[in-house]
Amino acid sequence: MPDLASLLPMVALLLVIGGFAGIVAGLLGVGGGIVLVPAFFYAFEHLGYGGPKLMQVCVATSLATIIVTSMRSVLSHNKKGAVDWQMLRDWAPYIVVGALVGTLVAMQVKSAVLQVVFGVLAGVAGLYLAFGRAEWRLGSDLPGQPARGIMATGLAFFSAMMGIGGGTFGVPLMSLYNVAIHRAVATAAGIGVLIAVPSVVGFLFMPVAGAPPYTIGAVNIPAFLLVIAMTMITTPYGVKLAHAMNPKPLKQAFAVFIILVSLNMLRKVAGW
């Protein structure tokens, strides 16, 4: 069992990470996974917990937090009638399959592979956040099968490998097909649950050598509990800030932050 001196720095870092993720989520409406995964990675690495599967711990723990945050979000949106339950029912089989396949692939590859996947796709998300326009459209309605099933499976596959929920890719995808933004955000919360639950179940059966203390499978329990606790405290403050400030420059700044994080992740893989 690790001593108190080694646990305290980890707890302190996780409290800061959870607080920051909650502020960002409330302020910008961005899912926590795209913040949590790199934050976990740099925190655990700084504390000396490395190894070829460290990224899996970060991805799995992020997905565990998404189960809680996405369920809270979808229930809140449902009270306002914003969730498209028919879309979720139609997409659910494809999302679950995509998430499970993504989890199985993530279990087999080295940490560096997941770093590349995260770095590239987070960079794409950051560029879209920075330069995307609300009026952009790929079609007036979501495509039928098999295109819809392929999109849902791909969305879940890459989200599971990155440790993120349904918002990062789901909201832009639905918006590009003319889904109203409030409905897209609400439905994406449900997609996050469908991605995270099967993924976390899979990751719980993945042993990771050299993982941080109190890790079950690939899910670090202290990180999960502390981040959930802190986001519950700090997210309302982020919401208040969002109403008090102009969100546009903040979104631009966050886009730059995400792009820099993705580039730094790729830099570390390249050994620069």
C-alpha positions in Angstrom: 0.0 0.0 0.0 1.5 3.4 -0.9 2.4 5.7 1.9 0.7 9.1 2.6 3.6 11.0 1.2 3.2 9.5 -2.2 -0.6 9.8 -2.1 -0.9 13.5 -1.1 0.7 14.9 -4.3 -1.6 12.7 -6.5 -4.7 13.8 -4.5 -3.7 17.5 -4.8 -3.2 17.3 -8.5 -6.4 15.4 -9.1 -8.4 18.1 -7.1 -6.9 20.8 -9.3 -7.7 18.8 -12.5 -11.3 18.1 -11.4 -11.8 21.8 -10.5 -10.5 23.0 -13.8 -12.5 20.4 -15.8 -15.7 21.5 -14.0 -15.1 25.2 -14.7 -14.4 24.5 -18.4 -17.5 22.3 -18.7 -19.7 25.0 -17.2 -18.1 27.9 -19.0 -17.9 26.5 -22.5 -20.2 23.5 -22.5 -17.3 21.2 -23.6 -17.1 17.7 -22.4 -14.5 17.0 -19.7 -12.8 14.1 -21.4 -10.8 16.2 -23.8 -9.4 18.1 -20.8 -9.2 15.1 -18.4 -7.2 12.7 -20.6 -4.2 14.9 -21.2 -4.4 16.2 -17.6 -4.4 12.7 -16.2 -1.5 11.7 -18.4 0.8 14.6 -17.5 -0.2 14.3 -13.8 0.5 10.6 -13.5 3.6 10.8 -15.6 4.9 13.6 -13.4 4.3 11.5 -10.3 6.4 8.7 -11.8 3.7 6.3 -13.0 4.7 5.6 -16.5 4.7 2.4 -18.5 3.4 1.3 -21.9 -0.2 1.3 -20.8 -0.4 4.6 -18.9 -2.6 6.2 -21.6 -5.1 3.4 -21.2 -5.5 4.3 -17.5 -6.2 8.0 -18.4 -8.7 7.0 -21.1 -10.5 4.5 -18.9 -10.7 6.9 -15.9 -12.0 9.7 -18.0 -14.7 7.5 -19.4 -15.7 6.5 -15.9 -16.3 10.1 -15.0 -18.3 10.6 -18.2 -20.8 8.0 -17.1 -21.7 10.2 -14.1 -21.5 13.6 -15.8 -23.4 12.5 -19.0 -26.2 10.8 -17.0 -26.6 14.0 -15.0 -26.6 16.1 -18.2 -29.1 13.9 -20.1 -31.5 13.8 -17.2 -31.3 17.6 -16.9 -31.8 18.1 -20.7 -34.7 15.6 -20.6 -36.6 17.8 -18.2 -36.7 20.4 -20.9 -37.7 17.9 -23.6 -34.5 18.5 -25.6 -33.3 14.8 -25.8 -34.0 13.1 -29.1 -34.7 9.6 -27.7 -35.6 8.2 -31.1 -32.2 9.1 -32.4 -30.6 7.5 -29.4 -32.6 4.3 -29.9 -31.7 4.2 -33.6 -28.0 4.8 -32.9 -27.6 2.8 -29.7 -26.6 -0.6 -31.2 -24.0 1.0 -33.5 -22.6 3.2 -30.6 -22.3 0.2 -28.3 -20.5 -1.9 -30.9 -18.2 1.0 -31.9 -17.4 1.7 -28.2 -16.6 -2.0 -27.5 -14.5 -2.4 -30.5 -12.6 0.8 -29.7 -12.0 -0.4 -26.1 -10.7 -3.8 -27.3 -8.3 -2.1 -29.7 -7.2 0.4 -27.0 -6.5 -2.6 -24.7 -4.1 -4.1 -27.3 -2.1 -1.1 -28.4 0.7 0.7 -26.7 0.2 4.0 -24.9 2.0 5.8 -27.7 -0.7 4.7 -30.2 -3.5 6.2 -28.1 -1.4 9.4 -27.7 -1.2 9.7 -31.5 -5.0 9.1 -31.9 -5.8 11.6 -29.1 -3.3 14.2 -30.4 -4.6 14.1 -34.0 -8.3 14.0 -33.3 -8.1 16.6 -30.5 -6.3 18.8 -32.9 -9.1 18.4 -35.4 -11.7 19.2 -32.7 -9.7 22.3 -31.7 -9.5 23.5 -35.3 -13.3 23.0 -35.7 -13.9 24.9 -32.4 -11.7 27.7 -33.6 -12.9 28.0 -37.2 -16.2 26.2 -37.5 -19.3 28.1 -38.5 -22.8 27.5 -37.2 -24.1 27.8 -40.8 -22.0 24.9 -42.2 -24.0 22.0 -43.4 -23.4 18.6 -45.0 -27.1 18.0 -45.5 -30.5 19.1 -44.5 -31.1 15.9 -42.5 -29.2 13.0 -41.1 -28.4 10.4 -43.8 -30.2 7.0 -43.8 -28.6 3.6 -43.5 -26.0 2.4 -43.9 -24.3 5.8 -43.7 -25.9 6.7 -40.3 -24.8 3.4 -38.8 -21.2 3.9 -40.1 -21.1 7.4 -38.6 -22.4 6.3 -35.2 -20.0 3.4 -35.1 -17.0 5.5 -36.1 -18.0 8.2 -33.6 -18.1 5.7 -30.7 -15.0 3.9 -31.8 -12.7 6.9 -31.8 -14.4 8.5 -28.7 -13.7 5.3 -26.7 -10.1 5.3 -27.8 -9.7 8.9 -26.8 -11.6 8.7 -23.5 -14.2 11.3 -24.5 -18.0 11.4 -24.5 -20.5 12.2 -27.2 -20.2 16.0 -27.4 -16.8 16.6 -29.0 -17.7 14.9 -32.3 -21.4 14.2 -31.8 -22.5 17.9 -31.6 -20.6 19.1 -34.7 -21.7 16.0 -36.6 -25.4 16.5 -35.8 -25.2 20.3 -36.4 -23.7 19.7 -39.8 -26.8 17.7 -40.6 -29.2 20.5 -39.5 -30.0 19.3 -36.0 -30.8 22.2 -33.7 -27.9 22.9 -31.4 -29.8 22.5 -28.1 -31.1 19.1 -29.3 -27.7 18.1 -30.5 -26.1 19.0 -27.1 -28.8 17.2 -25.2 -28.7 14.0 -27.4 -24.9 14.0 -27.3 -25.1 13.6 -23.5 -27.0 10.4 -24.1 -24.5 9.3 -26.6 -21.8 9.8 -24.0 -23.5 7.4 -21.6 -23.8 4.8 -24.4 -20.1 5.2 -25.2 -18.8 5.2 -21.6 -20.7 2.4 -20.0 -19.6 -0.5 -22.2 -16.1 1.0 -22.5 -15.6 1.2 -18.8 -16.9 -2.4 -18.3 -14.3 -3.5 -20.7 -11.5 -1.5 -19.2 -12.2 -2.8 -15.7 -11.0 -6.2 -16.9 -7.7 -4.9 -18.3 -4.8 -5.3 -15.8 -2.2 -2.5 -16.1 1.3 -3.1 -14.7 2.8 -0.1 -12.9 -0.6 1.8 -12.7 -1.2 4.5 -10.1 -2.3 3.3 -6.7 -5.9 2.0 -6.3 -6.4 1.3 -10.0 -9.0 -1.5 -10.8 -8.3 -2.8 -14.2 -7.5 0.4 -16.0 -9.8 2.7 -14.0 -8.1 4.7 -11.3 -10.6 5.0 -8.4 -9.2 8.1 -6.6 -9.0 10.0 -9.8 -12.6 9.0 -10.6 -14.0 10.0 -7.2 -12.0 13.2 -6.8 -12.8 14.5 -10.2 -16.5 13.8 -9.9 -16.6 15.5 -6.5 -14.7 18.6 -7.8 -16.7 19.0 -11.0 -20.0 19.0 -9.0 -18.6 21.9 -7.0 -17.0 23.9 -9.8 -19.3 23.4 -12.8 -22.0 25.8 -11.4 -19.3 28.5 -11.1 -18.3 27.9 -14.7 -22.0 28.4 -15.7 -22.2 31.7 -13.7 -19.0 32.9 -15.5 -20.5 32.0 -18.9 -23.5 34.2 -18.2 -21.3 37.0 -17.0 -18.8 37.0 -19.8 -18.7 36.9 -23.6 -18.2 33.2 -24.4 -16.8 33.7 -28.0 -13.3 34.8 -27.1 -13.2 32.2 -24.4 -14.1 29.5 -26.9 -11.3 30.8 -29.2 -8.8 30.6 -26.3 -9.9 27.1 -25.4 -9.6 26.0 -29.0 -6.0 27.3 -29.0 -5.4 25.5 -25.7 -6.7 22.2 -27.1 -4.6 22.5 -30.3 -1.5 23.2 -28.2 -2.3 20.2 -25.9 -2.7 18.0 -29.0 0.6 19.2 -30.5 2.4 18.6 -27.2 1.0 15.1 -27.0 2.3 14.4 -30.5 5.6 16.0 -29.7 6.1 13.6 -26.7 5.4 10.6 -28.9 8.0 11.9 -31.4 10.5 12.2 -28.6 11.2 15.9 -29.3 
